[in-house]
Amino acid sequence: MNETTVTSGIARLATADADFAERLDHLLAWEGVSDAEVQARVAEILAAVKARGDAAVVEATNRFDRLAASGMQELILTAPRLRQAYDGLPEAQREALAQAAERIRLYHERQKPESWHYTEADGTVLGQQVAPLDRAGIYVPGGKAAYPSSVLMNAIPAHVAGVREIIMVVPTPDGILNELVLAAAHLAGVDRVFTIGGAQAVGALAYGTESVPRVDKIVGPGNIYVATAKRAVFGQVGIDMIAGPSEILVVSDGGTDPEWLAMDLFSQAEHDEDAQAILVSWDTEHLAAVEAAIERLLPTLEREAIVRESLARRGALIACRDRAEAVSLINRIAPEHLELSVANPEGWLPEVRHAGAIFMGRHTAEALGDYCAGPNHVLPTSGTARFSSPLGVYDFQKRSSIIHCSAEGASQLGRVASVLARGESLTAHARSAEYRIRD
């Protein structure tokens, strides 16, 4: 099958085509690194925040968010304000937010690792101590791109992990506050909110200012300036990841309603024009039916223009030969979201090596995972599921190794350490170990 262009602009590919591998590589290519101009602007903002603290943050916030704040105190929201936002929501929204928060909390409670130790025959104790971070910073997009679900997904795991203080930053362009976002912060256990964003917010969290406390780790999505700033401050603080555009890979055996699958593809394509939506099947008639459903449903979407451009830029319907090729494509693409819209999804799991989140069966729409299923929706993108995992409780904890030698154990280990240290010409190491050796 050769690629054809239809009204939606979505590409048709087939694994049987001689140039398939090349075209797939082109489709998947994504360079998330910002250009030199963006890096220079971010570096300037970060340097100003580091040098001048609150004053630089307020200046940048007024400039980029079109505000007129005279000081940082005007950009702080306290716990009572967050509670007010929650109490003021319509009942349906309040209940939905509470249900989602509880499901997310229950799931992440199961992730909590335990400290452990064991005792060797000579009395030496070895182990691992798990401790939470002291302070975490949550970046939440603001303005029109306001996502209360991101607040829950980032802050609740931190709270479950035992983080002592959770600081949230959220920009408010033109002074617009999103009540759902503030209500989510209340439910998720956020301690303080600063209505700042962009590189200046990342700098404030990383370096600390007179008003914004320095955090140990910054998590949460943002635009190219936020991503560039997070990359720049890594090392001063920890970060979760440098995220690319949202993506979904749907594998269908032909038994799922084509309109369901079309809407599943749309659900990711509507994020932005760079999002990626791909469907794989070995049933060519089914692929044609999904394509027809795409054409039929596209005009009904509120974000039709964004979806149309996303599908034309980075979307694809891929015909493969069989189930085995579909599995190979999954592991090649390593998608952020994988929908196994097949009869026996459990049978596929042992073969799926790379995927951020796996949605099993015909009824499990990816959108459920975005909001309320329970597992985290902060996932590795752009193929990084090959080596990365979803955000979780473990991202807000650290591990310390425990070593408690008995006298006999120190003597035995000292002999081994002495030989190895002298082999590396580190004689102070060797002598330190040798002092503990018993004759």
ROTOR-766653 format. One record per residue (C-alpha): chain; x, y, z; residue number from 1. Coordinates in Angstrom, 3 decimals, padded with zeros to 6 digits. Each point is the difference from the previous one (the first is absolute). Layout:
<zamars>
  unit        c1        c2        c3  pos
     A         X         Y         Z  NUM
...
</zamars>
This chain:
<zamars>
  unit        c1        c2        c3  pos
     A   000.000   000.000   000.000    1
     A   001.449   003.393  -000.904    2
     A  -000.549   003.142   001.998    3
     A  -003.037   001.976  -001.038    4
     A  -001.209   003.352   001.207    5
     A  -003.613   000.396   001.047    6
     A  -001.908   002.950   001.360    7
     A   001.361  -000.500   003.517    8
     A   003.535  -000.162  -001.367    9
     A   000.833  -003.045   002.091   10
     A   002.670  -002.213  -001.569   11
     A  -000.591  -003.609  -001.036   12
     A   003.052  -002.230   000.423   13
     A   000.598  -003.720  -000.369   14
     A   002.802  -002.115   001.431   15
     A   000.188  -001.792  -003.359   16
     A   001.181   003.179  -001.749   17
     A   003.702   000.068  -000.837   18
     A   000.472   003.441   001.550   19
     A  -002.117  -000.660   003.100   20
     A   002.849   000.158   002.543   21
     A   001.235   003.311  -001.382   22
     A  -003.469   001.524  -000.015   23
     A  -000.719  -001.219   003.523   24
     A   003.233   001.564   001.247   25
     A  -001.017   003.283  -001.626   26
     A  -003.459  -000.195   001.556   27
     A   001.379  -000.626   003.483   28
     A   002.795   002.567  -000.172   29
     A  -000.375   002.657   002.624   30
     A   002.618   002.453   001.153   31
     A  -001.075   001.533   003.271   32
     A   003.139   002.029   000.552   33
     A  -000.620   003.736  -000.166   34
     A   001.913   002.190  -002.405   35
     A   002.836   002.325   000.955   36
     A  -002.275   003.030   000.255   37
     A  -002.321  -001.663   002.501   38
     A   002.952  -001.315   002.008   39
     A   001.534   003.480   000.130   40
     A  -003.252   001.605   001.196   41
     A  -000.475  -002.678   002.646   42
     A   003.605   000.352   001.187   43
     A  -000.503   003.758   000.376   44
     A  -003.173  -000.473   002.052   45
     A   001.574  -002.658   002.224   46
     A   003.061   002.160   000.640   47
     A  -002.217   002.945   000.967   48
     A  -002.045  -002.129   002.412   49
     A   003.131  -001.430   001.574   50
     A   001.493   003.469   000.457   51
     A  -003.054   002.082   000.922   52
     A  -002.554  -002.463   001.362   53
     A  -003.556   001.221   000.442   54
     A   000.551   003.213  -001.944   55
     A   001.055  -001.873  -003.148   56
     A  -002.881  -002.467   000.335   57
     A  -002.562   002.799   000.332   58
     A   001.470   001.907  -002.951   59
     A  -000.090  -003.046  -002.278   60
     A  -003.486  -000.958   001.166   61
     A  -001.375   003.481  -000.654   62
     A   001.612   000.008  -003.427   63
     A  -000.986  -003.430  -001.249   64
     A  -003.370  -000.406   001.737   65
     A  -001.129   003.599  -000.508   66
     A  -000.388   000.750   003.706   67
     A   000.772   003.024   002.152   68
     A   001.094  -001.589   003.277   69
     A   002.027   002.297   002.257   70
     A   001.495  -002.842   002.004   71
     A   000.055  -003.751   000.530   72
     A  -002.644   000.158   002.718   73
     A  -002.577   000.696  -002.701   74
     A   000.970  -003.273  -001.701   75
     A  -000.552  -002.362   002.933   76
     A  -003.128  -002.060   000.659   77
     A  -000.508  -001.429   003.464   78
     A  -001.715  -003.192   001.158   79
     A  -003.306   001.761   000.846   80
     A  -000.171   001.309  -003.589   81
     A   000.495  -003.532  -001.343   82
     A  -002.739  -001.294   002.301   83
     A  -002.289   002.808  -001.150   84
     A   000.507  -001.082  -003.614   85
     A  -000.924  -003.589   000.859   86
     A  -003.082   000.959   001.985   87
     A  -001.163   002.316  -002.771   88
     A  -000.011  -002.610  -002.767   89
     A  -003.274  -001.340  -001.402   90
     A  -000.849  -003.239   001.798   91
     A   000.609  -002.199  -003.059   92
     A   003.508   001.403  -000.508   93
     A   000.828  -000.219   003.685   94
     A  -001.109  -003.626   000.168   95
     A   001.836  -000.999  -003.187   96
     A   003.197   001.663   001.208   97
     A  -000.284  -001.708   003.398   98
     A  -000.591  -003.419  -001.566   99
     A   002.967   000.393  -002.324  100
     A   002.239   001.138   002.872  101
     A  -000.974  -002.968   002.136  102
     A   000.612  -002.520  -002.777  103
     A   003.405   001.541  -000.750  104
     A   000.899  -000.058   003.695  105
     A  -001.029  -003.648   000.455  106
     A   002.051  -001.094  -003.015  107
     A   003.106   001.853   001.104  108
     A  -000.265  -001.264   003.571  109
     A   000.878  -003.420  -001.421  110
     A   003.238   001.358  -001.437  111
     A   001.561   000.965   003.312  112
     A   003.313  -001.847   000.407  113
     A   001.120  -001.190   003.408  114
     A   003.342   000.328   001.714  115
     A   001.714  -003.354   000.552  116
     A   003.092  -001.611   001.491  117
     A   001.555  -003.396   000.570  118
     A   002.640  -001.334   002.392  119
     A   002.941  -002.060  -001.154  120
     A   001.450  -002.914   001.978  121
     A   002.718   002.145   001.588  122
     A  -002.504   002.602   001.186  123
     A   000.504   002.545  -002.770  124
     A  -003.243   001.739  -000.936  125
     A  -000.667   001.178  -003.562  126
     A  -003.124   001.709  -001.229  127
     A  -001.802   002.867  -001.643  128
     A  -001.797   002.925   001.576  129
     A  -002.759   001.719  -001.993  130
     A  -000.725   003.648   000.792  131
     A  -002.161   002.648  -001.692  132
     A   001.292   003.213  -001.509  133
     A  -000.317   003.013   002.273  134
     A  -001.648   002.245  -002.586  135
     A  -001.415  -000.498  -003.501  136
     A  -000.961   002.587  -002.606  137
     A  -002.993  -000.643  -002.262  138
     A  -000.201   001.933  -003.260  139
     A  -003.543   000.274  -001.376  140
     A  -000.850   001.682  -003.333  141
     A  -002.349   002.959   000.329  142
     A  -002.245   002.215  -002.076  143
     A  -001.990  -001.798  -002.673  144
     A   002.125  -003.157   000.420  145
     A  -001.122  -000.654   003.582  146
     A   000.087  -003.629   001.101  147
     A  -001.304  -000.891   003.472  148
     A   000.767  -003.636  -000.826  149
     A   003.700   000.906  -000.185  150
     A  -000.178   001.458   003.498  151
     A  -001.392  -003.282   001.344  152
     A   002.456  -002.194  -001.918  153
     A   003.050   001.978   001.106  154
     A  -000.868   000.992   003.552  155
     A  -001.763  -003.103   001.330  156
     A   002.991  -002.358  -000.488  157
     A   002.166   002.591   001.778  158
     A  -002.469   000.134   002.860  159
     A  -000.207  -003.798   000.222  160
     A   003.805  -000.186  -000.045  161
     A   000.102   002.151   003.115  162
     A   001.496   003.169  -001.492  163
     A   000.002   002.579   002.786  164
     A  -000.979   002.987  -002.123  165
     A  -001.558   000.209  -003.462  166
     A   000.358   003.320  -001.834  167
     A  -002.053   000.621  -003.140  168
     A   000.614   002.621  -002.663  169
     A  -002.636   000.835  -002.587  170
     A   000.030   002.994  -002.372  171
     A  -003.107   002.162  -000.180  172
     A   000.186   001.933  -003.306  173
     A  -002.105   003.174   000.199  174
     A  -000.732  -000.894   003.618  175
     A  -002.299  -002.896  -000.876  176
     A  -000.226  -002.570   002.813  177
     A  -001.346  -003.466  -000.755  178
     A  -002.158  -001.094   002.922  179
     A   000.211  -003.693  -000.936  180
     A   003.799   000.141   000.148  181
     A  -000.088   001.653   003.415  182
     A  -002.574  -002.500   001.253  183
     A   002.197  -002.859  -001.199  184
     A   002.924   001.523   001.903  185
     A  -002.118  -000.036   003.147  186
     A  -000.940  -003.660  -000.470  187
     A   003.551  -001.048  -000.837  188
     A   001.552   001.457   003.137  189
     A   001.893   002.919  -001.556  190
     A   001.387   002.272   002.714  191
     A   000.611   003.250  -001.899  192
     A  -000.800   001.335  -003.450  193
     A   001.875   002.724  -001.867  194
     A  -001.716   001.448  -003.071  195
     A   003.172   000.099  -002.069  196
     A   001.069  -002.026  -003.020  197
     A   002.554  -000.349  -002.757  198
     A   003.753  -000.110   000.467  199
     A  -000.256   002.462   002.894  200
     A  -002.108  -002.454   002.009  201
     A   002.410  -002.838  -000.687  202
     A   002.892   002.220   001.069  203
     A  -001.787   001.035   003.197  204
     A  -000.619  -003.649   000.929  205
     A   003.544  -001.038  -000.864  206
     A   001.937   002.818   001.695  207
     A  -002.480   001.301   002.550  208
     A  -000.906   003.671   000.475  209
     A  -001.046   002.130   002.958  210
     A  -003.542  -001.386  -000.349  211
     A   000.267  -003.222  -001.987  212
     A   001.762  -002.817   001.850  213
     A   002.610  -002.053  -001.804  214
     A  -001.309  -003.475  -000.810  215
     A   001.747  -003.340  -000.413  216
     A  -001.810  -001.050  -003.170  217
     A  -002.129   001.682  -002.672  218
     A  -002.695  -001.986  -001.789  219
     A  -002.798   000.832  -002.400  220
     A  -000.555   000.961  -003.646  221
     A   000.597   003.343  -001.671  222
     A   000.834   001.719  -003.264  223
     A   003.384   000.102  -001.724  224
     A   001.263   002.709   002.384  225
     A  -000.943  -002.077   003.020  226
     A   001.578  -003.133  -001.476  227
     A   003.174   001.898  -000.885  228
     A   000.197   001.495   003.486  229
     A  -000.490  -003.398   001.637  230
     A   002.821  -001.408  -002.082  231
     A   002.218   002.947   000.974  232
     A  -000.556  -000.283   003.768  233
     A   000.345  -003.779   000.141  234
     A   002.786  -000.683   002.457  235
     A  -001.040   002.899   002.204  236
     A  -003.242  -001.925   000.450  237
     A  -001.445  -003.241  -001.269  238
     A  -002.553  -000.005  -002.816  239
     A  -002.509  -002.588  -001.134  240
     A   000.671  -000.010  -003.753  241
     A   000.175   002.135  -003.131  242
     A  -003.331  -000.880  -001.545  243
     A  -000.817   000.094  -003.695  244
     A  -003.441   000.190  -001.623  245
     A  -002.733  -002.385   001.082  246
     A  -000.274  -003.246  -001.978  247
     A  -002.157  -003.095  -000.343  248
     A   000.501  -003.316  -001.776  249
     A  -003.147  -002.085  -000.468  250
     A   000.268  -003.634  -001.059  251
     A  -003.278  -001.497  -001.191  252
     A  -000.870  -003.510  -001.138  253
     A  -002.982   001.322  -001.967  254
     A  -002.642  -000.707   002.625  255
     A  -000.377   003.481   001.479  256
     A  -002.521   002.578  -001.191  257
     A   001.856   002.240  -002.521  258
     A  -001.604   003.123   001.451  259
     A   001.348  -000.878   003.457  260
     A   003.493  -000.281  -001.416  261
     A  -000.289   003.199  -002.034  262
     A  -000.960   001.895   003.151  263
     A   002.845  -001.646   001.943  264
     A   002.410   001.343  -002.616  265
     A  -001.638   003.425   000.191  266
     A   000.334   000.026   003.795  267
     A   003.760   000.357  -000.321  268
     A   000.085   001.977  -003.243  269
     A  -002.071   002.774   001.581  270
     A   002.788   000.815   002.504  271
     A   001.987   001.929  -002.593  272
     A   001.189  -000.050  -003.583  273
     A   003.124  -002.010   000.881  274
     A  -001.855  -002.800   001.794  275
     A   000.197  -003.438  -001.581  276
     A  -002.809  -002.510  -000.591  277
     A   000.728  -003.348  -001.696  278
     A  -002.202  -003.036  -000.643  279
     A   001.450  -003.398  -000.890  280
     A  -001.996  -002.975  -001.307  281
     A   000.449  -003.018  -002.245  282
     A  -003.632   000.352  -001.148  283
     A   000.065   002.364  -002.995  284
     A  -003.782   000.237  -000.250  285
     A  -000.083   001.048   003.632  286
     A   002.616   002.697  -000.663  287
     A  -002.158   001.324  -002.833  288
     A  -003.019   000.068   002.318  289
     A   001.944   001.966   002.613  290
     A   001.173   002.408  -002.688  291
     A  -003.610   000.534  -001.061  292
     A  -000.982   000.593   003.627  293
     A   002.772   002.594   000.302  294
     A  -001.380   001.869  -003.000  295
     A  -003.530  -000.240   001.326  296
     A   000.742   001.148   003.552  297
     A   002.669   002.635  -000.584  298
     A  -002.490   002.798  -000.803  299
     A  -001.802  -000.665   003.311  300
     A   003.030   000.890   002.149  301
     A   000.333   003.291   001.859  302
     A   003.766  -000.111  -000.605  303
     A  -000.308  -001.182  -003.601  304
     A   002.756   002.232  -001.378  305
     A   002.550  -001.206   002.556  306
     A  -000.953  -003.672  -000.488  307
     A   000.115   000.304  -003.770  308
     A   003.482   001.510   000.043  309
     A   001.255  -002.525   002.556  310
     A  -001.204  -002.935  -002.092  311
     A   001.479   001.468  -003.164  312
     A   003.374   000.715   001.616  313
     A   000.600  -003.072   002.125  314
     A  -002.981  -002.368  -000.184  315
     A  -000.100  -003.337  -001.827  316
     A  -002.077  -003.082  -000.734  317
     A   002.451  -002.904  -000.317  318
     A  -000.820  -003.327  -001.610  319
     A   002.178  -002.819   001.325  320
     A   000.125  -003.642  -001.039  321
     A  -000.963  -001.642   003.285  322
     A  -000.031   000.142   003.781  323
     A   003.767  -000.584   000.232  324
     A   000.706   003.072  -002.124  325
     A  -002.376   002.025   002.156  326
     A   001.983  -000.987   003.103  327
     A   003.245   000.980  -001.727  328
     A  -001.468   003.399  -000.846  329
     A  -001.063   000.531   003.610  330
     A   003.517  -000.594   001.259  331
     A   001.522   002.044  -002.819  332
     A  -002.224   003.005   000.680  333
     A   000.028  -000.319   003.839  334
     A  -003.158   002.126   000.266  335
     A  -001.077   002.216   002.845  336
     A  -003.507  -001.496  -000.157  337
     A  -000.663  -003.466  -001.435  338
     A  -003.536  -001.218  -000.599  339
     A  -000.261  -003.751  -000.527  340
     A  -003.450  -000.035  -001.561  341
     A   000.028  -003.750  -000.518  342
     A  -001.885  -003.087   001.156  343
     A   002.611  -001.302   002.449  344
     A   002.176   002.913   001.117  345
     A   001.423  -001.928   002.946  346
     A   001.685  -002.364  -002.449  347
     A   001.958   002.916  -001.480  348
     A   001.508   001.295   003.244  349
     A   003.016  -002.338   000.210  350
     A   001.126   001.217  -003.429  351
     A  -000.482   003.740   000.596  352
     A   003.353   001.313   001.239  353
     A  -000.332   003.739  -000.584  354
     A  -003.100   002.079   000.789  355
     A  -000.780   002.746   002.492  356
     A  -003.536  -001.193   000.774  357
     A  -001.881  -002.961  -001.458  358
     A  -003.768   000.203  -000.445  359
     A  -001.458  -003.483  -000.210  360
     A  -002.993  -001.039  -002.091  361
     A  -002.666   001.707  -002.061  362
     A  -001.686   001.893   002.841  363
     A   003.087   001.637   001.500  364
     A   000.253   003.406  -001.635  365
     A   003.282   001.799   000.598  366
     A  -001.980   003.038   001.174  367
     A  -001.018  -001.927   003.137  368
     A   003.656  -000.197   000.967  369
     A   000.428   003.726  -000.548  370
     A  -002.496   000.837   002.699  371
     A  -001.166  -002.575   002.444  372
     A   001.056  -003.639  -000.493  373
     A   002.712   000.390   002.631  374
     A   003.419  -000.577  -001.626  375
     A   002.025   003.109  -000.727  376
     A  -000.473   001.803  -003.298  377
     A   003.484   001.549   000.080  378
     A   001.722  -002.409  -002.376  379
     A   003.182  -000.297  -002.069  380
     A  -000.354   001.309  -003.563  381
     A   001.971  -000.036  -003.252  382
     A   001.192  -003.578   000.404  383
     A   001.417   000.545   003.486  384
     A  -002.242  -002.777   001.344  385
     A   002.972  -002.178  -001.010  386
     A   001.715   001.161   003.183  387
     A  -002.471   002.118   001.974  388
     A  -003.094  -000.621   002.108  389
     A  -003.176   001.869   000.957  390
     A   000.217   002.599   002.757  391
     A  -000.678  -001.577   003.365  392
     A   000.620  -000.028   003.719  393
     A   003.568  -001.190  -000.595  394
     A   000.786   003.291  -001.788  395
     A  -000.541   001.858   003.266  396
     A   002.116  -002.270   002.155  397
     A   003.660  -000.816   000.212  398
     A   001.873  -003.021   001.264  399
     A   002.950  -000.098   002.363  400
     A   002.180  -003.090   000.310  401
     A   000.517  -001.291   003.538  402
     A   003.316  -001.647   000.984  403
     A   000.644  -000.964   003.648  404
     A   003.038  -002.248   000.342  405
     A   000.667  -002.179   002.979  406
     A   003.622  -000.211   001.149  407
     A   000.345  -003.380  -001.688  408
     A  -001.669   001.235  -003.177  409
     A   002.231   003.075  -000.170  410
     A   003.040  -002.234   000.310  411
     A  -001.088  -002.320  -002.790  412
     A  -001.068   002.825  -002.316  413
     A   003.148   001.947   000.857  414
     A   002.191  -002.680  -001.519  415
     A  -001.962   000.082  -003.256  416
     A  -000.121   003.792  -000.111  417
     A   003.723   000.257   000.712  418
     A   000.948  -002.128  -002.984  419
     A  -002.335   001.870  -002.360  420
     A   000.995   003.450   001.257  421
     A   003.718  -000.688  -000.361  422
     A  -000.722  -001.288  -003.495  423
     A  -001.409   003.449  -000.740  424
     A   002.966   001.717   001.721  425
     A  -002.340   001.579   002.550  426
     A   002.088  -000.760   003.051  427
     A  -001.944   002.140   002.462  428
     A  -003.068  -002.063  -000.866  429
     A   001.986  -003.161   000.606  430
     A   001.447   001.154   003.323  431
     A  -003.414   001.184   001.207  432
     A  -001.369  -003.483  -000.630  433
     A   003.101  -001.715   001.425  434
     A  -000.367   001.774   003.379  435
     A  -003.124  -002.106   000.550  436
     A   001.634  -003.341  -000.831  437
     A   000.419  -002.333   002.941  438
     A   003.147  -002.073   000.237  439
</zamars>
